[in-house]
Amino acid sequence: MKKIVIALGGNALLKKGQKPNFETQERNVKNVLGKLFILIKNNQVVITHGNGPQAGYLLLKQEVPLDLVDAETEGQIGYLIQQNLLNLFLRNNIKRDIVTILTQVLVDSEDGAFKNPSKFIGPFYTKSQADKLRKKFKVEKDSNRGWRRVVASPKPIKIIEDKIVKKLLYGKAVVIAGGGGGIPVVIGKKGFEGVECVVDKDLASEVLASSINADELIIITDVPSVYLNYGKKNQKKLGKVNLKDLKKYFYEGHFSAGSMGPKIEAAIKFLENGGKKVIITDIDSIGKRWTLIVR
């Protein structure tokens, strides 16, 4: 059995334009798990996931610290994945445990991102709404779509519960962890303390994958492959690519920070830390048209 981390993008669980109600999310989860079933059944697997749409919805309904929003969405989405995967296992007479872990991710309180918040989160606001919100939060214009809250997005350093994940995998459990990039914490006077920021899901998935010595990192996004010159006339699909060439493309600026950039950065770090291969694709292209990255 290979040790694999599967990072589900938020759009795999809640597509653009869909309302974040239970029925829609459960239907999407069932679709995703059905397509990943063979992979999960035959390997040691950790599933991570995004939480952008769900977190945005919660921020509309309540004013709580971001670390609590991350914890809430980890539990909510983890429950949906855990229960539906359990039912899938039962129908196929597979006797394996499935567990969701509230996962804390350590960040550096001195990370430069805290001085220059740049990550858009939550819903869009009108200018008048944004002016009122500026008394509490930093709000900036997100292209021509409206104003949104902006927060820090520091680099993940360590997954606090990585040893627990290792033990559970050793016992052949399927583990759901690192939801939404994990719950961000710093080391303060009292020990670990939650902090107002958002950790990139793919970068956190890489830190987790490397810490448990995973063989593969599979990143599920909303496009079937990675492309050079994406969206332009000279767009070119990357099929199989080695680490050296990928780093060259990355430093040439082919992958934007707001979309494919963090995924490519995660792929590079994972392979540099000893991982064997990275697959980047959408859920409908598993085993078909993906981008495969190797050392």
C-alpha positions as CSV (number, residue, x, y, z in Angstrom):
1,M,0.0,0.0,0.0
2,K,1.2,3.5,-0.9
3,K,0.9,6.4,1.5
4,I,-1.1,9.1,-0.3
5,V,-2.3,12.5,0.7
6,I,-5.3,13.7,-1.4
7,A,-5.9,17.4,-1.2
8,L,-9.5,18.2,-2.3
9,G,-10.1,21.8,-3.5
10,G,-13.1,23.6,-2.0
11,N,-14.7,23.5,-5.5
12,A,-14.7,19.7,-5.5
13,L,-17.1,19.9,-2.5
14,L,-19.0,23.1,-3.4
15,K,-19.0,24.2,-7.0
16,K,-19.2,27.9,-8.1
17,G,-22.7,29.3,-7.8
18,Q,-24.0,26.5,-5.5
19,K,-25.5,27.3,-2.2
20,P,-23.6,25.7,0.8
21,N,-26.6,23.7,2.0
22,F,-26.2,20.2,3.4
23,E,-27.9,18.4,0.5
24,T,-25.7,20.0,-2.2
25,Q,-22.5,19.4,-0.3
26,E,-23.4,15.8,0.5
27,R,-24.2,15.1,-3.2
28,N,-20.8,16.5,-4.2
29,V,-19.0,14.5,-1.5
30,K,-20.6,11.3,-2.7
31,N,-19.5,12.1,-6.3
32,V,-15.9,12.8,-5.2
33,L,-15.7,9.7,-3.0
34,G,-17.1,7.5,-5.7
35,K,-14.4,8.6,-8.1
36,L,-11.6,8.2,-5.5
37,F,-12.9,4.9,-4.0
38,I,-10.5,2.5,-5.7
39,L,-7.6,4.8,-4.7
40,I,-8.7,5.1,-1.1
41,K,-9.5,1.3,-0.8
42,N,-6.1,0.2,-1.9
43,N,-3.8,2.6,-0.1
44,Q,-3.0,4.4,3.2
45,V,-4.8,7.7,2.7
46,V,-5.1,11.1,4.3
47,I,-7.8,13.4,2.8
48,T,-7.4,17.2,3.2
49,H,-9.9,19.7,1.9
50,G,-10.6,23.3,1.2
51,N,-13.2,25.3,3.1
52,G,-13.4,28.7,1.2
53,P,-17.1,28.7,0.3
54,Q,-18.2,27.3,3.7
55,A,-16.0,29.7,5.7
56,G,-17.3,32.6,3.7
57,Y,-20.9,31.6,4.5
58,L,-20.1,31.2,8.2
59,L,-18.5,34.7,8.2
60,L,-21.8,36.1,6.9
61,K,-23.7,34.5,9.8
62,Q,-21.4,35.1,12.8
63,E,-18.5,37.2,14.0
64,V,-16.0,34.8,15.5
65,P,-12.2,34.5,15.2
66,L,-10.9,32.9,12.0
67,D,-9.3,30.0,13.9
68,L,-12.8,29.1,15.2
69,V,-14.2,29.3,11.7
70,D,-11.5,26.9,10.5
71,A,-12.3,24.5,13.4
72,E,-16.0,24.6,12.6
73,T,-15.6,23.9,8.9
74,E,-13.1,21.1,9.6
75,G,-15.7,19.4,11.7
76,Q,-18.6,20.1,9.3
77,I,-16.9,19.0,6.1
78,G,-15.0,16.2,7.9
79,Y,-18.3,14.8,9.1
80,L,-19.7,14.7,5.6
81,I,-16.6,13.0,4.2
82,Q,-16.3,10.6,7.1
83,Q,-19.9,9.4,7.2
84,N,-20.3,9.0,3.4
85,L,-17.0,7.1,3.1
86,L,-18.0,4.9,6.0
87,N,-21.3,4.0,4.2
88,L,-19.3,3.3,1.0
89,F,-17.0,1.0,2.9
90,L,-20.0,-0.8,4.6
91,R,-21.6,-1.4,1.2
92,N,-18.4,-2.9,-0.1
93,N,-17.7,-5.0,3.0
94,I,-14.5,-3.1,3.8
95,K,-13.5,-3.0,7.5
96,R,-11.4,0.0,8.0
97,D,-11.7,2.9,10.5
98,I,-12.2,6.5,9.3
99,V,-11.5,9.4,11.5
100,T,-11.6,13.2,11.3
101,I,-8.9,15.2,13.2
102,L,-9.2,18.8,14.2
103,T,-5.8,19.8,12.9
104,Q,-3.7,22.7,14.2
105,V,-1.0,24.1,11.9
106,L,1.9,26.1,13.4
107,V,2.8,29.4,11.8
108,D,5.4,32.0,12.7
109,S,4.0,35.0,14.5
110,E,6.8,37.1,12.8
111,D,5.9,35.9,9.3
112,G,5.9,38.9,6.9
113,A,2.3,38.1,5.8
114,F,1.0,39.5,9.1
115,K,2.4,42.9,8.2
116,N,1.0,42.7,4.6
117,P,-2.3,40.9,4.6
118,S,-3.2,39.9,1.0
119,K,-5.6,36.9,1.2
120,F,-9.2,37.7,0.2
121,I,-11.7,35.8,2.3
122,G,-15.5,35.7,2.8
123,P,-18.3,37.3,0.8
124,F,-18.3,40.4,-1.4
125,Y,-19.5,43.8,0.0
126,T,-20.7,47.1,-1.5
127,K,-18.5,50.1,-1.0
128,S,-20.8,51.5,1.8
129,Q,-20.7,48.1,3.6
130,A,-16.9,48.0,3.1
131,D,-16.5,51.5,4.7
132,K,-18.4,50.3,7.8
133,L,-16.4,47.1,8.0
134,R,-13.1,48.9,7.9
135,K,-13.6,49.9,11.6
136,K,-13.1,46.2,12.4
137,F,-11.2,44.6,9.5
138,K,-8.9,45.4,6.6
139,V,-11.1,45.5,3.4
140,E,-9.9,45.9,-0.1
141,K,-11.3,45.8,-3.6
142,D,-11.2,42.4,-5.3
143,S,-10.9,43.2,-9.0
144,N,-14.2,44.7,-10.2
145,R,-16.4,42.3,-8.3
146,G,-16.6,44.3,-5.1
147,W,-14.9,44.6,-1.7
148,R,-13.8,41.8,0.5
149,R,-12.0,41.2,3.8
150,V,-8.2,40.7,3.5
151,V,-6.2,38.7,6.0
152,A,-2.7,37.4,6.4
153,S,-1.7,34.0,4.9
154,P,1.5,32.9,6.5
155,K,3.5,29.9,5.5
156,P,2.7,26.7,7.4
157,I,5.6,25.3,9.5
158,K,4.4,22.2,11.2
159,I,1.2,20.1,11.6
160,I,0.8,19.7,15.4
161,E,-1.1,16.4,15.2
162,D,1.2,14.8,12.5
163,K,2.3,12.0,14.9
164,I,-1.3,11.1,15.6
165,V,-2.0,10.9,11.8
166,K,1.0,8.6,11.4
167,K,-0.3,6.2,14.1
168,L,-3.8,6.1,12.6
169,L,-2.4,5.3,9.2
170,Y,-0.3,2.5,10.7
171,G,-3.5,1.1,12.0
172,K,-5.0,1.3,8.4
173,A,-7.4,4.0,9.2
174,V,-8.4,6.6,6.6
175,V,-7.6,10.0,8.1
176,I,-9.4,13.3,7.2
177,A,-7.2,16.2,8.4
178,G,-5.9,19.7,7.6
179,G,-9.2,21.0,6.5
180,G,-9.0,24.5,5.1
181,G,-5.3,24.6,5.7
182,G,-5.8,23.6,9.3
183,I,-6.4,25.8,12.4
184,P,-3.6,28.4,12.5
185,V,-1.8,28.7,15.8
186,V,1.3,30.4,17.0
187,I,3.4,29.8,20.1
188,G,2.6,32.5,22.7
189,K,3.0,33.0,26.4
190,K,0.4,30.4,27.2
191,G,1.7,27.9,24.7
192,F,-0.3,27.3,21.5
193,E,-2.7,30.1,20.7
194,G,-5.1,30.6,17.8
195,V,-4.3,33.4,15.4
196,E,-6.3,35.5,12.9
197,C,-5.1,34.3,9.5
198,V,-5.7,31.8,6.7
199,V,-3.2,29.1,5.8
200,D,-3.1,27.9,2.2
201,K,-4.7,24.4,2.0
202,D,-2.2,23.1,-0.6
203,L,0.9,24.3,1.3
204,A,-0.5,22.8,4.5
205,S,-1.2,19.6,2.7
206,E,2.4,19.4,1.6
207,V,3.7,20.0,5.1
208,L,1.5,17.1,6.4
209,A,2.4,14.9,3.4
210,S,6.1,15.4,4.0
211,S,5.9,15.0,7.8
212,I,4.2,11.5,7.4
213,N,6.6,10.5,4.6
214,A,3.9,10.1,2.0
215,D,4.7,8.6,-1.3
216,E,2.3,10.7,-3.3
217,L,0.5,14.0,-3.1
218,I,-2.7,14.3,-5.2
219,I,-4.1,17.8,-5.6
220,I,-7.7,18.0,-6.9
221,T,-8.5,21.3,-8.4
222,D,-10.9,22.7,-11.0
223,V,-8.8,22.1,-14.2
224,P,-7.7,18.7,-15.6
225,S,-4.1,19.6,-15.9
226,V,-1.5,22.3,-15.3
227,Y,-0.9,24.7,-18.2
228,L,1.8,27.1,-19.3
229,N,0.4,30.4,-20.5
230,Y,-3.0,29.5,-19.1
231,G,-5.9,31.2,-20.8
232,K,-3.7,32.6,-23.7
233,K,-3.6,31.5,-27.3
234,N,-0.3,29.7,-26.8
235,Q,-1.6,27.8,-23.8
236,K,0.2,24.5,-23.4
237,K,-0.8,21.5,-21.3
238,L,1.9,19.9,-19.1
239,G,1.6,16.1,-19.1
240,K,4.6,14.5,-17.3
241,V,7.1,17.0,-16.1
242,N,10.2,16.6,-13.9
243,L,11.1,18.7,-10.9
244,K,13.8,20.7,-12.6
245,D,11.6,21.9,-15.4
246,L,8.7,22.6,-13.1
247,K,10.9,24.9,-10.9
248,K,12.0,26.7,-14.1
249,Y,8.4,27.3,-15.1
250,F,7.5,28.4,-11.6
251,Y,10.3,31.0,-11.3
252,E,9.5,32.2,-14.8
253,G,6.1,33.3,-13.4
254,H,3.8,30.9,-15.3
255,F,1.6,30.2,-12.3
256,S,-0.3,33.0,-10.6
257,A,-0.3,33.3,-6.8
258,G,-4.1,33.4,-6.7
259,S,-4.7,30.0,-8.4
260,M,-2.1,27.5,-9.5
261,G,0.9,29.1,-7.8
262,P,0.5,27.6,-4.3
263,K,-0.2,24.1,-5.8
264,I,3.0,24.2,-7.8
265,E,4.9,25.5,-4.8
266,A,3.5,22.6,-2.7
267,A,4.5,20.1,-5.4
268,I,8.1,21.4,-5.5
269,K,8.5,21.3,-1.7
270,F,7.0,17.8,-1.5
271,L,9.4,16.4,-4.1
272,E,12.3,18.2,-2.6
273,N,11.4,16.7,0.8
274,G,11.5,13.2,-0.5
275,G,8.1,12.6,-2.0
276,K,8.0,10.4,-5.1
277,K,5.3,12.1,-7.3
278,V,2.6,14.7,-7.4
279,I,-0.6,14.6,-9.5
280,I,-2.6,17.7,-10.2
281,T,-6.0,17.3,-11.9
282,D,-9.8,17.7,-11.5
283,I,-12.0,15.1,-10.0
284,D,-13.4,14.0,-13.4
285,S,-9.9,13.4,-14.8
286,I,-8.5,11.0,-12.2
287,G,-6.5,8.4,-14.1
288,K,-7.1,10.2,-17.5
289,R,-5.7,13.6,-18.3
290,W,-3.7,14.7,-15.3
291,T,-0.4,16.4,-14.8
292,L,2.2,14.1,-13.3
293,I,5.2,15.7,-11.6
294,V,8.2,13.5,-10.7
295,R,11.7,14.0,-9.4
